[in-house]
Structures are given as structure tokens and as C-alpha cells.
């Protein structure tokens, strides 16, 4: 995907940490992974107060991502909006994406001020119903992300 004038393009790298063989949106394993990601980000937030946290505002906009799925390198585009929750807990994530499986909506997600993040997407065109959990860390100074993904 090309950039339009004035549009900032950023990178993200994903590494798979497994997938369920079915696209069952009620998969217990998928739900457990979402809950685990939420708890990890929450635990990271409690540690933020003991270390210096970047005050850089995260970039809201388009991210070009690369990931490996079934041994094949792929590219996806994500448009992420970071909304400061104004309660010292971090940012709510919203947005949408597009990859080989179709178009997605970010339905839930949270980023701490230190960049520790998780979000859940649901595919709405193409492989409808597929959910993807992403977690990892943004470097808000460079607008880069490194993390893992897990598909339902």
C-alpha cells in the first residue's frame, strides 16, 4: 500500500504465538488468551510508576505491518486511533485493518503509557468472524510496534 501526501507510515512486526484450528468465535482458548493479554498489560501498568515513562503521544494513523502466517510472509495495513482515557491508565485503541483474510475492526484494546499493548480485531469481510488478538509493545518515540498475534 502506498502513502498519500502528508501521511505518516509506520512499521509493526508480528510473530505468531499459535492459532486455533477453528474460527469458532467463542473458542475458550481464544478467550483465555485475550484475558491473559489484558492481565499482562494491567500488571505492566502497575509497574509504570516505578520507572520513567515516555510522555510522547502515540501516533494515531496508518501502520504497515509485516507478519508470518503458516510460514508465509504477509503485509497488513492497520489504522489505529489512540484515545487517552484521562484516568492515568493509558489509551483506548480503536480502528480497522486489512490483510489477506479481509477487513477487520478493532473491537477492544488498551495501551499503557509505556507502550505495552493488546487489542482484539474481528474480520468483517473475507474470512468473516475470524478474530485476532495482538499484544506487544509500541515504541511511541519511533512509532514502531513489535509483538505477537493469535487467531481464533
Secondary structure, DSSP 8 states (H G I E B T S, - for coil): ----TT---EEEEEEEEEE-SS--TT-HHHHHHHHHHHHHHHHHHHHGGGS---------EEEEEEEEETTEEEEEEEEEEEEE-SSSS-EEEEEEEEETTEEEEEEEEEE-TTSEEEEEEEE-SSSTT-EEEEEEEEETTTTEEEEEEEE-
